[in-house]
Amino acid sequence: MCNEEEKVLIDKNVYDEICEIIDKLIKKCVEKKIYSNEDVRELLSVNDKLIRKYRDDGLLSYSRVGNKYFYSSDDIRDFLDKTHLRNY
């Protein structure tokens, strides 16, 4: 076990790989939730027309049953990852 004073330096690539593995594990552990158009509209604070644009542009993945659209938590997370802008 490490005490609080010990520090370990690792290569950035190794660190990034570890972070990716942790993210994948977290995604597997989180229970999937299914969202309706109304849920996504409220969650993202946008209107139906913009949600349709996100779908049409391939930014927001979805499942469709008849004329109803459904989104998994993974669909929304992927959308947020694609559209997230980091500070410089």
PyMOL Python script that loads the backbone (N, CA, C, O; Angstrom):
from pymol import cmd

cmd.read_pdbstr("""\
ATOM      1  N   MET A   1       0.835  -1.178   0.000  1.00  0.00           N
ATOM      2  CA  MET A   1       0.000   0.000   0.000  1.00  0.00           C
ATOM      3  C   MET A   1       0.879   1.240   0.000  1.00  0.00           C
ATOM      4  O   MET A   1       1.899   1.269   0.688  1.00  0.00           O
ATOM      5  N   CYS A   2       0.507   2.257  -0.752  1.00  0.00           N
ATOM      6  CA  CYS A   2       1.287   3.497  -0.824  1.00  0.00           C
ATOM      7  C   CYS A   2       0.899   4.415   0.325  1.00  0.00           C
ATOM      8  O   CYS A   2      -0.265   4.506   0.715  1.00  0.00           O
ATOM      9  N   ASN A   3       1.913   5.091   0.853  1.00  0.00           N
ATOM     10  CA  ASN A   3       1.546   6.111   1.829  1.00  0.00           C
ATOM     11  C   ASN A   3       1.330   7.417   1.084  1.00  0.00           C
ATOM     12  O   ASN A   3       1.597   7.495  -0.115  1.00  0.00           O
ATOM     13  N   GLU A   4       0.859   8.425   1.765  1.00  0.00           N
ATOM     14  CA  GLU A   4       0.458   9.681   1.126  1.00  0.00           C
ATOM     15  C   GLU A   4       1.620  10.437   0.501  1.00  0.00           C
ATOM     16  O   GLU A   4       1.394  11.250  -0.395  1.00  0.00           O
ATOM     17  N   GLU A   5       2.846  10.204   0.934  1.00  0.00           N
ATOM     18  CA  GLU A   5       3.994  10.954   0.437  1.00  0.00           C
ATOM     19  C   GLU A   5       4.571  10.370  -0.837  1.00  0.00           C
ATOM     20  O   GLU A   5       5.318  11.051  -1.539  1.00  0.00           O
ATOM     21  N   GLU A   6       4.246   9.130  -1.153  1.00  0.00           N
ATOM     22  CA  GLU A   6       4.784   8.512  -2.360  1.00  0.00           C
ATOM     23  C   GLU A   6       4.028   8.992  -3.582  1.00  0.00           C
ATOM     24  O   GLU A   6       2.800   9.080  -3.572  1.00  0.00           O
ATOM     25  N   LYS A   7       4.773   9.304  -4.638  1.00  0.00           N
ATOM     26  CA  LYS A   7       4.188   9.697  -5.908  1.00  0.00           C
ATOM     27  C   LYS A   7       4.784   8.814  -6.987  1.00  0.00           C
ATOM     28  O   LYS A   7       5.951   8.427  -6.917  1.00  0.00           O
ATOM     29  N   VAL A   8       3.976   8.501  -7.980  1.00  0.00           N
ATOM     30  CA  VAL A   8       4.415   7.654  -9.080  1.00  0.00           C
ATOM     31  C   VAL A   8       4.221   8.426 -10.371  1.00  0.00           C
ATOM     32  O   VAL A   8       3.148   8.973 -10.624  1.00  0.00           O
ATOM     33  N   LEU A   9       5.254   8.467 -11.178  1.00  0.00           N
ATOM     34  CA  LEU A   9       5.156   9.106 -12.482  1.00  0.00           C
ATOM     35  C   LEU A   9       4.906   8.038 -13.530  1.00  0.00           C
ATOM     36  O   LEU A   9       5.584   7.012 -13.563  1.00  0.00           O
ATOM     37  N   ILE A  10       3.912   8.292 -14.396  1.00  0.00           N
ATOM     38  CA  ILE A  10       3.663   7.365 -15.497  1.00  0.00           C
ATOM     39  C   ILE A  10       3.572   8.157 -16.793  1.00  0.00           C
ATOM     40  O   ILE A  10       3.272   9.350 -16.790  1.00  0.00           O
ATOM     41  N   ASP A  11       3.832   7.483 -17.879  1.00  0.00           N
ATOM     42  CA  ASP A  11       3.759   8.082 -19.199  1.00  0.00           C
ATOM     43  C   ASP A  11       2.320   8.531 -19.474  1.00  0.00           C
ATOM     44  O   ASP A  11       1.369   7.864 -19.064  1.00  0.00           O
ATOM     45  N   LYS A  12       2.165   9.659 -20.166  1.00  0.00           N
ATOM     46  CA  LYS A  12       0.838  10.190 -20.458  1.00  0.00           C
ATOM     47  C   LYS A  12      -0.003   9.193 -21.243  1.00  0.00           C
ATOM     48  O   LYS A  12      -1.205   9.084 -21.001  1.00  0.00           O
ATOM     49  N   ASN A  13       0.603   8.462 -22.181  1.00  0.00           N
ATOM     50  CA  ASN A  13      -0.144   7.467 -22.946  1.00  0.00           C
ATOM     51  C   ASN A  13      -0.701   6.365 -22.048  1.00  0.00           C
ATOM     52  O   ASN A  13      -1.831   5.913 -22.235  1.00  0.00           O
ATOM     53  N   VAL A  14       0.091   5.942 -21.082  1.00  0.00           N
ATOM     54  CA  VAL A  14      -0.365   4.928 -20.128  1.00  0.00           C
ATOM     55  C   VAL A  14      -1.506   5.488 -19.290  1.00  0.00           C
ATOM     56  O   VAL A  14      -2.504   4.806 -19.056  1.00  0.00           O
ATOM     57  N   TYR A  15      -1.361   6.723 -18.842  1.00  0.00           N
ATOM     58  CA  TYR A  15      -2.405   7.391 -18.061  1.00  0.00           C
ATOM     59  C   TYR A  15      -3.701   7.460 -18.875  1.00  0.00           C
ATOM     60  O   TYR A  15      -4.774   7.151 -18.357  1.00  0.00           O
ATOM     61  N   ASP A  16      -3.605   7.862 -20.147  1.00  0.00           N
ATOM     62  CA  ASP A  16      -4.789   7.966 -21.003  1.00  0.00           C
ATOM     63  C   ASP A  16      -5.456   6.605 -21.184  1.00  0.00           C
ATOM     64  O   ASP A  16      -6.683   6.507 -21.174  1.00  0.00           O
ATOM     65  N   GLU A  17      -4.651   5.555 -21.349  1.00  0.00           N
ATOM     66  CA  GLU A  17      -5.208   4.209 -21.495  1.00  0.00           C
ATOM     67  C   GLU A  17      -5.939   3.781 -20.222  1.00  0.00           C
ATOM     68  O   GLU A  17      -7.011   3.180 -20.286  1.00  0.00           O
ATOM     69  N   ILE A  18      -5.356   4.094 -19.074  1.00  0.00           N
ATOM     70  CA  ILE A  18      -5.995   3.763 -17.798  1.00  0.00           C
ATOM     71  C   ILE A  18      -7.323   4.499 -17.678  1.00  0.00           C
ATOM     72  O   ILE A  18      -8.324   3.921 -17.254  1.00  0.00           O
ATOM     73  N   CYS A  19      -7.329   5.772 -18.052  1.00  0.00           N
ATOM     74  CA  CYS A  19      -8.570   6.564 -17.990  1.00  0.00           C
ATOM     75  C   CYS A  19      -9.636   5.986 -18.907  1.00  0.00           C
ATOM     76  O   CYS A  19     -10.808   5.943 -18.534  1.00  0.00           O
ATOM     77  N   GLU A  20      -9.253   5.539 -20.099  1.00  0.00           N
ATOM     78  CA  GLU A  20     -10.208   4.925 -21.027  1.00  0.00           C
ATOM     79  C   GLU A  20     -10.797   3.647 -20.446  1.00  0.00           C
ATOM     80  O   GLU A  20     -11.997   3.399 -20.562  1.00  0.00           O
ATOM     81  N   ILE A  21      -9.960   2.852 -19.829  1.00  0.00           N
ATOM     82  CA  ILE A  21     -10.430   1.599 -19.224  1.00  0.00           C
ATOM     83  C   ILE A  21     -11.409   1.898 -18.100  1.00  0.00           C
ATOM     84  O   ILE A  21     -12.449   1.249 -17.985  1.00  0.00           O
ATOM     85  N   ILE A  22     -11.080   2.870 -17.281  1.00  0.00           N
ATOM     86  CA  ILE A  22     -11.965   3.250 -16.175  1.00  0.00           C
ATOM     87  C   ILE A  22     -13.296   3.754 -16.718  1.00  0.00           C
ATOM     88  O   ILE A  22     -14.351   3.388 -16.200  1.00  0.00           O
ATOM     89  N   ASP A  23     -13.260   4.597 -17.763  1.00  0.00           N
ATOM     90  CA  ASP A  23     -14.497   5.107 -18.367  1.00  0.00           C
ATOM     91  C   ASP A  23     -15.368   3.967 -18.893  1.00  0.00           C
ATOM     92  O   ASP A  23     -16.586   3.980 -18.717  1.00  0.00           O
ATOM     93  N   LYS A  24     -14.742   2.980 -19.536  1.00  0.00           N
ATOM     94  CA  LYS A  24     -15.492   1.840 -20.062  1.00  0.00           C
ATOM     95  C   LYS A  24     -16.132   1.043 -18.939  1.00  0.00           C
ATOM     96  O   LYS A  24     -17.278   0.609 -19.055  1.00  0.00           O
ATOM     97  N   LEU A  25     -15.397   0.850 -17.854  1.00  0.00           N
ATOM     98  CA  LEU A  25     -15.949   0.121 -16.705  1.00  0.00           C
ATOM     99  C   LEU A  25     -17.122   0.863 -16.083  1.00  0.00           C
ATOM    100  O   LEU A  25     -18.127   0.256 -15.712  1.00  0.00           O
ATOM    101  N   ILE A  26     -16.987   2.170 -15.972  1.00  0.00           N
ATOM    102  CA  ILE A  26     -18.076   2.976 -15.405  1.00  0.00           C
ATOM    103  C   ILE A  26     -19.313   2.870 -16.282  1.00  0.00           C
ATOM    104  O   ILE A  26     -20.425   2.710 -15.777  1.00  0.00           O
ATOM    105  N   LYS A  27     -19.123   2.959 -17.597  1.00  0.00           N
ATOM    106  CA  LYS A  27     -20.253   2.858 -18.528  1.00  0.00           C
ATOM    107  C   LYS A  27     -20.958   1.519 -18.392  1.00  0.00           C
ATOM    108  O   LYS A  27     -22.184   1.452 -18.469  1.00  0.00           O
ATOM    109  N   LYS A  28     -20.190   0.445 -18.190  1.00  0.00           N
ATOM    110  CA  LYS A  28     -20.795  -0.876 -18.038  1.00  0.00           C
ATOM    111  C   LYS A  28     -21.565  -0.993 -16.722  1.00  0.00           C
ATOM    112  O   LYS A  28     -22.565  -1.706 -16.640  1.00  0.00           O
ATOM    113  N   CYS A  29     -21.096  -0.298 -15.713  1.00  0.00           N
ATOM    114  CA  CYS A  29     -21.715  -0.404 -14.387  1.00  0.00           C
ATOM    115  C   CYS A  29     -22.983   0.432 -14.263  1.00  0.00           C
ATOM    116  O   CYS A  29     -23.869   0.116 -13.469  1.00  0.00           O
ATOM    117  N   VAL A  30     -23.063   1.490 -15.046  1.00  0.00           N
ATOM    118  CA  VAL A  30     -24.215   2.380 -14.946  1.00  0.00           C
ATOM    119  C   VAL A  30     -25.398   1.733 -15.654  1.00  0.00           C
ATOM    120  O   VAL A  30     -25.290   1.291 -16.798  1.00  0.00           O
ATOM    121  N   GLU A  31     -26.511   1.686 -14.965  1.00  0.00           N
ATOM    122  CA  GLU A  31     -27.706   1.102 -15.553  1.00  0.00           C
ATOM    123  C   GLU A  31     -28.178   1.965 -16.715  1.00  0.00           C
ATOM    124  O   GLU A  31     -28.249   3.190 -16.613  1.00  0.00           O
ATOM    125  N   LYS A  32     -28.497   1.305 -17.814  1.00  0.00           N
ATOM    126  CA  LYS A  32     -28.976   2.041 -18.988  1.00  0.00           C
ATOM    127  C   LYS A  32     -30.400   2.519 -18.739  1.00  0.00           C
ATOM    128  O   LYS A  32     -31.245   1.791 -18.217  1.00  0.00           O
ATOM    129  N   LYS A  33     -30.632   3.750 -19.124  1.00  0.00           N
ATOM    130  CA  LYS A  33     -31.956   4.318 -19.034  1.00  0.00           C
ATOM    131  C   LYS A  33     -32.378   4.702 -20.437  1.00  0.00           C
ATOM    132  O   LYS A  33     -31.543   5.104 -21.247  1.00  0.00           O
ATOM    133  N   ILE A  34     -33.656   4.585 -20.734  1.00  0.00           N
ATOM    134  CA  ILE A  34     -34.189   4.947 -22.034  1.00  0.00           C
ATOM    135  C   ILE A  34     -34.939   6.270 -21.888  1.00  0.00           C
ATOM    136  O   ILE A  34     -35.761   6.442 -20.988  1.00  0.00           O
ATOM    137  N   TYR A  35     -34.635   7.197 -22.795  1.00  0.00           N
ATOM    138  CA  TYR A  35     -35.245   8.520 -22.763  1.00  0.00           C
ATOM    139  C   TYR A  35     -36.140   8.715 -23.981  1.00  0.00           C
ATOM    140  O   TYR A  35     -35.825   8.247 -25.075  1.00  0.00           O
ATOM    141  N   SER A  36     -37.250   9.405 -23.783  1.00  0.00           N
ATOM    142  CA  SER A  36     -38.137   9.773 -24.880  1.00  0.00           C
ATOM    143  C   SER A  36     -37.685  11.124 -25.439  1.00  0.00           C
ATOM    144  O   SER A  36     -36.783  11.762 -24.896  1.00  0.00           O
ATOM    145  N   ASN A  37     -38.320  11.547 -26.522  1.00  0.00           N
ATOM    146  CA  ASN A  37     -38.027  12.868 -27.075  1.00  0.00           C
ATOM    147  C   ASN A  37     -38.258  13.957 -26.019  1.00  0.00           C
ATOM    148  O   ASN A  37     -37.466  14.890 -25.884  1.00  0.00           O
ATOM    149  N   GLU A  38     -39.345  13.815 -25.288  1.00  0.00           N
ATOM    150  CA  GLU A  38     -39.671  14.803 -24.249  1.00  0.00           C
ATOM    151  C   GLU A  38     -38.582  14.831 -23.171  1.00  0.00           C
ATOM    152  O   GLU A  38     -38.178  15.902 -22.719  1.00  0.00           O
ATOM    153  N   ASP A  39     -38.113  13.661 -22.767  1.00  0.00           N
ATOM    154  CA  ASP A  39     -37.052  13.586 -21.761  1.00  0.00           C
ATOM    155  C   ASP A  39     -35.789  14.297 -22.253  1.00  0.00           C
ATOM    156  O   ASP A  39     -35.181  15.077 -21.520  1.00  0.00           O
ATOM    157  N   VAL A  40     -35.402  14.017 -23.507  1.00  0.00           N
ATOM    158  CA  VAL A  40     -34.191  14.615 -24.071  1.00  0.00           C
ATOM    159  C   VAL A  40     -34.359  16.124 -24.204  1.00  0.00           C
ATOM    160  O   VAL A  40     -33.431  16.889 -23.944  1.00  0.00           O
ATOM    161  N   ARG A  41     -35.546  16.539 -24.608  1.00  0.00           N
ATOM    162  CA  ARG A  41     -35.835  17.970 -24.733  1.00  0.00           C
ATOM    163  C   ARG A  41     -35.620  18.681 -23.390  1.00  0.00           C
ATOM    164  O   ARG A  41     -34.992  19.738 -23.329  1.00  0.00           O
ATOM    165  N   GLU A  42     -36.140  18.095 -22.341  1.00  0.00           N
ATOM    166  CA  GLU A  42     -35.976  18.681 -21.003  1.00  0.00           C
ATOM    167  C   GLU A  42     -34.527  18.589 -20.525  1.00  0.00           C
ATOM    168  O   GLU A  42     -33.994  19.538 -19.950  1.00  0.00           O
ATOM    169  N   LEU A  43     -33.904  17.454 -20.762  1.00  0.00           N
ATOM    170  CA  LEU A  43     -32.535  17.221 -20.307  1.00  0.00           C
ATOM    171  C   LEU A  43     -31.556  18.205 -20.944  1.00  0.00           C
ATOM    172  O   LEU A  43     -30.683  18.747 -20.266  1.00  0.00           O
ATOM    173  N   LEU A  44     -31.707  18.433 -22.255  1.00  0.00           N
ATOM    174  CA  LEU A  44     -30.785  19.307 -22.981  1.00  0.00           C
ATOM    175  C   LEU A  44     -31.295  20.745 -23.104  1.00  0.00           C
ATOM    176  O   LEU A  44     -30.580  21.618 -23.596  1.00  0.00           O
ATOM    177  N   SER A  45     -32.506  20.987 -22.667  1.00  0.00           N
ATOM    178  CA  SER A  45     -33.133  22.317 -22.772  1.00  0.00           C
ATOM    179  C   SER A  45     -33.154  22.809 -24.218  1.00  0.00           C
ATOM    180  O   SER A  45     -32.744  23.932 -24.514  1.00  0.00           O
ATOM    181  N   VAL A  46     -33.636  21.954 -25.102  1.00  0.00           N
ATOM    182  CA  VAL A  46     -33.757  22.294 -26.520  1.00  0.00           C
ATOM    183  C   VAL A  46     -35.156  21.921 -27.000  1.00  0.00           C
ATOM    184  O   VAL A  46     -35.893  21.235 -26.292  1.00  0.00           O
ATOM    185  N   ASN A  47     -35.527  22.375 -28.210  1.00  0.00           N
ATOM    186  CA  ASN A  47     -36.844  22.041 -28.747  1.00  0.00           C
ATOM    187  C   ASN A  47     -36.765  20.812 -29.649  1.00  0.00           C
ATOM    188  O   ASN A  47     -35.680  20.342 -29.989  1.00  0.00           O
ATOM    189  N   ASP A  48     -37.945  20.297 -30.030  1.00  0.00           N
ATOM    190  CA  ASP A  48     -38.006  19.080 -30.848  1.00  0.00           C
ATOM    191  C   ASP A  48     -37.311  19.254 -32.193  1.00  0.00           C
ATOM    192  O   ASP A  48     -36.694  18.318 -32.702  1.00  0.00           O
ATOM    193  N   LYS A  49     -37.409  20.444 -32.767  1.00  0.00           N
ATOM    194  CA  LYS A  49     -36.796  20.700 -34.075  1.00  0.00           C
ATOM    195  C   LYS A  49     -35.276  20.521 -34.003  1.00  0.00           C
ATOM    196  O   LYS A  49     -34.671  19.969 -34.923  1.00  0.00           O
ATOM    197  N   LEU A  50     -34.661  20.985 -32.913  1.00  0.00           N
ATOM    198  CA  LEU A  50     -33.213  20.855 -32.755  1.00  0.00           C
ATOM    199  C   LEU A  50     -32.819  19.393 -32.516  1.00  0.00           C
ATOM    200  O   LEU A  50     -31.791  18.940 -33.019  1.00  0.00           O
ATOM    201  N   ILE A  51     -33.619  18.667 -31.765  1.00  0.00           N
ATOM    202  CA  ILE A  51     -33.361  17.240 -31.562  1.00  0.00           C
ATOM    203  C   ILE A  51     -33.407  16.518 -32.910  1.00  0.00           C
ATOM    204  O   ILE A  51     -32.557  15.671 -33.183  1.00  0.00           O
ATOM    205  N   ARG A  52     -34.389  16.843 -33.752  1.00  0.00           N
ATOM    206  CA  ARG A  52     -34.494  16.248 -35.083  1.00  0.00           C
ATOM    207  C   ARG A  52     -33.250  16.575 -35.904  1.00  0.00           C
ATOM    208  O   ARG A  52     -32.729  15.711 -36.609  1.00  0.00           O
ATOM    209  N   LYS A  53     -32.772  17.815 -35.818  1.00  0.00           N
ATOM    210  CA  LYS A  53     -31.563  18.216 -36.544  1.00  0.00           C
ATOM    211  C   LYS A  53     -30.360  17.408 -36.073  1.00  0.00           C
ATOM    212  O   LYS A  53     -29.560  16.951 -36.890  1.00  0.00           O
ATOM    213  N   TYR A  54     -30.227  17.228 -34.759  1.00  0.00           N
ATOM    214  CA  TYR A  54     -29.131  16.419 -34.224  1.00  0.00           C
ATOM    215  C   TYR A  54     -29.193  14.991 -34.774  1.00  0.00           C
ATOM    216  O   TYR A  54     -28.164  14.416 -35.131  1.00  0.00           O
ATOM    217  N   ARG A  55     -30.405  14.419 -34.842  1.00  0.00           N
ATOM    218  CA  ARG A  55     -30.571  13.069 -35.405  1.00  0.00           C
ATOM    219  C   ARG A  55     -30.190  13.058 -36.881  1.00  0.00           C
ATOM    220  O   ARG A  55     -29.421  12.206 -37.325  1.00  0.00           O
ATOM    221  N   ASP A  56     -30.738  14.017 -37.641  1.00  0.00           N
ATOM    222  CA  ASP A  56     -30.499  14.073 -39.086  1.00  0.00           C
ATOM    223  C   ASP A  56     -29.025  14.281 -39.415  1.00  0.00           C
ATOM    224  O   ASP A  56     -28.528  13.756 -40.411  1.00  0.00           O
ATOM    225  N   ASP A  57     -28.321  15.052 -38.573  1.00  0.00           N
ATOM    226  CA  ASP A  57     -26.893  15.317 -38.788  1.00  0.00           C
ATOM    227  C   ASP A  57     -26.001  14.180 -38.290  1.00  0.00           C
ATOM    228  O   ASP A  57     -24.782  14.226 -38.456  1.00  0.00           O
ATOM    229  N   GLY A  58     -26.611  13.158 -37.677  1.00  0.00           N
ATOM    230  CA  GLY A  58     -25.842  12.014 -37.198  1.00  0.00           C
ATOM    231  C   GLY A  58     -25.139  12.271 -35.868  1.00  0.00           C
ATOM    232  O   GLY A  58     -24.272  11.496 -35.465  1.00  0.00           O
ATOM    233  N   LEU A  59     -25.503  13.346 -35.191  1.00  0.00           N
ATOM    234  CA  LEU A  59     -24.877  13.650 -33.904  1.00  0.00           C
ATOM    235  C   LEU A  59     -25.516  12.875 -32.756  1.00  0.00           C
ATOM    236  O   LEU A  59     -24.845  12.533 -31.782  1.00  0.00           O
ATOM    237  N   LEU A  60     -26.809  12.600 -32.874  1.00  0.00           N
ATOM    238  CA  LEU A  60     -27.549  11.945 -31.799  1.00  0.00           C
ATOM    239  C   LEU A  60     -28.111  10.624 -32.318  1.00  0.00           C
ATOM    240  O   LEU A  60     -28.983  10.604 -33.187  1.00  0.00           O
ATOM    241  N   SER A  61     -27.602   9.536 -31.776  1.00  0.00           N
ATOM    242  CA  SER A  61     -28.093   8.203 -32.158  1.00  0.00           C
ATOM    243  C   SER A  61     -29.434   7.960 -31.492  1.00  0.00           C
ATOM    244  O   SER A  61     -29.752   8.581 -30.477  1.00  0.00           O
ATOM    245  N   TYR A  62     -30.209   7.069 -32.054  1.00  0.00           N
ATOM    246  CA  TYR A  62     -31.552   6.823 -31.528  1.00  0.00           C
ATOM    247  C   TYR A  62     -32.059   5.467 -31.973  1.00  0.00           C
ATOM    248  O   TYR A  62     -31.479   4.814 -32.840  1.00  0.00           O
ATOM    249  N   SER A  63     -33.156   5.065 -31.358  1.00  0.00           N
ATOM    250  CA  SER A  63     -33.920   3.906 -31.806  1.00  0.00           C
ATOM    251  C   SER A  63     -35.318   4.419 -32.119  1.00  0.00           C
ATOM    252  O   SER A  63     -35.803   5.364 -31.495  1.00  0.00           O
ATOM    253  N   ARG A  64     -35.954   3.784 -33.090  1.00  0.00           N
ATOM    254  CA  ARG A  64     -37.272   4.252 -33.487  1.00  0.00           C
ATOM    255  C   ARG A  64     -38.244   3.084 -33.500  1.00  0.00           C
ATOM    256  O   ARG A  64     -37.953   2.015 -34.036  1.00  0.00           O
ATOM    257  N   VAL A  65     -39.392   3.308 -32.905  1.00  0.00           N
ATOM    258  CA  VAL A  65     -40.475   2.334 -32.926  1.00  0.00           C
ATOM    259  C   VAL A  65     -41.698   3.086 -33.448  1.00  0.00           C
ATOM    260  O   VAL A  65     -42.255   3.947 -32.766  1.00  0.00           O
ATOM    261  N   GLY A  66     -42.101   2.745 -34.664  1.00  0.00           N
ATOM    262  CA  GLY A  66     -43.189   3.498 -35.297  1.00  0.00           C
ATOM    263  C   GLY A  66     -42.729   4.930 -35.505  1.00  0.00           C
ATOM    264  O   GLY A  66     -41.694   5.177 -36.125  1.00  0.00           O
ATOM    265  N   ASN A  67     -43.499   5.866 -34.988  1.00  0.00           N
ATOM    266  CA  ASN A  67     -43.103   7.268 -35.109  1.00  0.00           C
ATOM    267  C   ASN A  67     -42.558   7.832 -33.792  1.00  0.00           C
ATOM    268  O   ASN A  67     -42.483   9.048 -33.616  1.00  0.00           O
ATOM    269  N   LYS A  68     -42.184   6.953 -32.882  1.00  0.00           N
ATOM    270  CA  LYS A  68     -41.616   7.357 -31.593  1.00  0.00           C
ATOM    271  C   LYS A  68     -40.112   7.129 -31.603  1.00  0.00           C
ATOM    272  O   LYS A  68     -39.627   6.111 -32.096  1.00  0.00           O
ATOM    273  N   TYR A  69     -39.383   8.089 -31.053  1.00  0.00           N
ATOM    274  CA  TYR A  69     -37.925   8.008 -30.972  1.00  0.00           C
ATOM    275  C   TYR A  69     -37.510   7.787 -29.526  1.00  0.00           C
ATOM    276  O   TYR A  69     -38.085   8.363 -28.602  1.00  0.00           O
ATOM    277  N   PHE A  70     -36.500   6.942 -29.348  1.00  0.00           N
ATOM    278  CA  PHE A  70     -35.995   6.641 -28.024  1.00  0.00           C
ATOM    279  C   PHE A  70     -34.475   6.743 -28.029  1.00  0.00           C
ATOM    280  O   PHE A  70     -33.825   6.461 -29.036  1.00  0.00           O
ATOM    281  N   TYR A  71     -33.925   7.146 -26.901  1.00  0.00           N
ATOM    282  CA  TYR A  71     -32.492   7.387 -26.770  1.00  0.00           C
ATOM    283  C   TYR A  71     -31.998   6.698 -25.509  1.00  0.00           C
ATOM    284  O   TYR A  71     -32.613   6.808 -24.448  1.00  0.00           O
ATOM    285  N   SER A  72     -30.888   5.989 -25.633  1.00  0.00           N
ATOM    286  CA  SER A  72     -30.296   5.356 -24.450  1.00  0.00           C
ATOM    287  C   SER A  72     -29.376   6.364 -23.763  1.00  0.00           C
ATOM    288  O   SER A  72     -29.029   7.399 -24.332  1.00  0.00           O
ATOM    289  N   SER A  73     -29.001   6.047 -22.558  1.00  0.00           N
ATOM    290  CA  SER A  73     -28.055   6.915 -21.846  1.00  0.00           C
ATOM    291  C   SER A  73     -26.728   6.965 -22.606  1.00  0.00           C
ATOM    292  O   SER A  73     -26.045   7.989 -22.589  1.00  0.00           O
ATOM    293  N   ASP A  74     -26.358   5.864 -23.274  1.00  0.00           N
ATOM    294  CA  ASP A  74     -25.138   5.853 -24.099  1.00  0.00           C
ATOM    295  C   ASP A  74     -25.262   6.803 -25.289  1.00  0.00           C
ATOM    296  O   ASP A  74     -24.306   7.494 -25.639  1.00  0.00           O
ATOM    297  N   ASP A  75     -26.454   6.833 -25.914  1.00  0.00           N
ATOM    298  CA  ASP A  75     -26.684   7.753 -27.037  1.00  0.00           C
ATOM    299  C   ASP A  75     -26.464   9.197 -26.594  1.00  0.00           C
ATOM    300  O   ASP A  75     -25.818   9.980 -27.290  1.00  0.00           O
ATOM    301  N   ILE A  76     -26.998   9.533 -25.452  1.00  0.00           N
ATOM    302  CA  ILE A  76     -26.891  10.911 -24.949  1.00  0.00           C
ATOM    303  C   ILE A  76     -25.454  11.216 -24.541  1.00  0.00           C
ATOM    304  O   ILE A  76     -24.942  12.297 -24.829  1.00  0.00           O
ATOM    305  N   ARG A  77     -24.803  10.266 -23.871  1.00  0.00           N
ATOM    306  CA  ARG A  77     -23.410  10.462 -23.456  1.00  0.00           C
ATOM    307  C   ARG A  77     -22.510  10.650 -24.680  1.00  0.00           C
ATOM    308  O   ARG A  77     -21.644  11.525 -24.687  1.00  0.00           O
ATOM    309  N   ASP A  78     -22.714   9.828 -25.714  1.00  0.00           N
ATOM    310  CA  ASP A  78     -21.927   9.957 -26.948  1.00  0.00           C
ATOM    311  C   ASP A  78     -22.173  11.310 -27.610  1.00  0.00           C
ATOM    312  O   ASP A  78     -21.237  11.945 -28.095  1.00  0.00           O
ATOM    313  N   PHE A  79     -23.424  11.749 -27.629  1.00  0.00           N
ATOM    314  CA  PHE A  79     -23.756  13.056 -28.196  1.00  0.00           C
ATOM    315  C   PHE A  79     -23.017  14.160 -27.449  1.00  0.00           C
ATOM    316  O   PHE A  79     -22.435  15.052 -28.068  1.00  0.00           O
ATOM    317  N   LEU A  80     -23.039  14.101 -26.123  1.00  0.00           N
ATOM    318  CA  LEU A  80     -22.365  15.127 -25.325  1.00  0.00           C
ATOM    319  C   LEU A  80     -20.854  15.086 -25.537  1.00  0.00           C
ATOM    320  O   LEU A  80     -20.204  16.131 -25.571  1.00  0.00           O
ATOM    321  N   ASP A  81     -20.294  13.888 -25.678  1.00  0.00           N
ATOM    322  CA  ASP A  81     -18.859  13.773 -25.958  1.00  0.00           C
ATOM    323  C   ASP A  81     -18.506  14.382 -27.309  1.00  0.00           C
ATOM    324  O   ASP A  81     -17.495  15.070 -27.443  1.00  0.00           O
ATOM    325  N   LYS A  82     -19.357  14.122 -28.322  1.00  0.00           N
ATOM    326  CA  LYS A  82     -19.100  14.648 -29.667  1.00  0.00           C
ATOM    327  C   LYS A  82     -19.187  16.165 -29.710  1.00  0.00           C
ATOM    328  O   LYS A  82     -18.456  16.806 -30.465  1.00  0.00           O
ATOM    329  N   THR A  83     -20.062  16.740 -28.919  1.00  0.00           N
ATOM    330  CA  THR A  83     -20.315  18.175 -29.018  1.00  0.00           C
ATOM    331  C   THR A  83     -19.625  18.998 -27.931  1.00  0.00           C
ATOM    332  O   THR A  83     -19.745  20.223 -27.900  1.00  0.00           O
ATOM    333  N   HIS A  84     -18.909  18.325 -27.051  1.00  0.00           N
ATOM    334  CA  HIS A  84     -18.234  19.015 -25.948  1.00  0.00           C
ATOM    335  C   HIS A  84     -16.996  19.738 -26.465  1.00  0.00           C
ATOM    336  O   HIS A  84     -16.168  19.147 -27.158  1.00  0.00           O
ATOM    337  N   LEU A  85     -16.876  20.993 -26.133  1.00  0.00           N
ATOM    338  CA  LEU A  85     -15.686  21.780 -26.502  1.00  0.00           C
ATOM    339  C   LEU A  85     -14.855  22.024 -25.253  1.00  0.00           C
ATOM    340  O   LEU A  85     -15.363  22.490 -24.234  1.00  0.00           O
ATOM    341  N   ARG A  86     -13.592  21.707 -25.345  1.00  0.00           N
ATOM    342  CA  ARG A  86     -12.690  21.899 -24.193  1.00  0.00           C
ATOM    343  C   ARG A  86     -12.059  23.277 -24.258  1.00  0.00           C
ATOM    344  O   ARG A  86     -11.871  23.836 -25.339  1.00  0.00           O
ATOM    345  N   ASN A  87     -11.736  23.817 -23.095  1.00  0.00           N
ATOM    346  CA  ASN A  87     -11.019  25.095 -23.035  1.00  0.00           C
ATOM    347  C   ASN A  87      -9.616  24.899 -23.574  1.00  0.00           C
ATOM    348  O   ASN A  87      -9.058  23.804 -23.488  1.00  0.00           O
ATOM    349  N   TYR A  88      -9.054  25.937 -24.119  1.00  0.00           N
ATOM    350  CA  TYR A  88      -7.693  25.869 -24.670  1.00  0.00           C
ATOM    351  C   TYR A  88      -6.671  26.015 -23.596  1.00  0.00           C
ATOM    352  O   TYR A  88      -5.473  25.983 -23.876  1.00  0.00           O
TER     353      TYR A  88
END
""", "prot")
cmd.dss("prot")
cmd.show_as("cartoon", "prot")
cmd.util.cbc("prot")
cmd.orient("prot")
